[in-house]
Amino acid sequence: MRIRIDPDRCQGHARCFAISPELFEVDEYGYSSLRVEGDVPPQLEEKARLAVANCPEFAIEELA
């Protein structure tokens, strides 16, 4: 599983970070970036899917 963040859509809600600080980091304004490059570790896939589902701006997407 892979995910990505669209920086143009991110509005700094930081919900993804609240769900999975292992996968996401936020700047001082709450804008997110990924901590992982490439595949999400299997043990964090459920948290990644929760982050995708909980982003109010649909800025995080799961890649095929």
HUWO-V783737 format. One record per backbone hydrogen bond with DSSP energy under -1.0 kcal/mol. CO is the residue of the C=O (numbers start at 1). NH is the residue of the N-H. E is the energy in kcal/mol with one decimal. If there is no record, write none. Layout:
co=CO nh=NH e=E
co=CO nh=NH e=E
This chain:
co=1 nh=40 e=-3.1
co=2 nh=63 e=-3.0
co=4 nh=61 e=-2.3
co=6 nh=9 e=-1.4
co=6 nh=10 e=-1.7
co=14 nh=18 e=-1.8
co=15 nh=19 e=-2.0
co=16 nh=20 e=-3.0
co=20 nh=23 e=-1.4
co=20 nh=24 e=-1.8
co=23 nh=35 e=-3.3
co=25 nh=33 e=-2.1
co=27 nh=30 e=-1.8
co=31 nh=27 e=-2.0
co=33 nh=25 e=-2.4
co=41 nh=44 e=-2.5
co=42 nh=45 e=-1.2
co=44 nh=48 e=-2.2
co=45 nh=49 e=-2.4
co=46 nh=50 e=-2.0
co=47 nh=51 e=-2.2
co=48 nh=52 e=-2.3
co=49 nh=53 e=-2.4
co=50 nh=54 e=-1.8
co=55 nh=58 e=-1.3
co=59 nh=6 e=-3.1
co=61 nh=4 e=-1.9
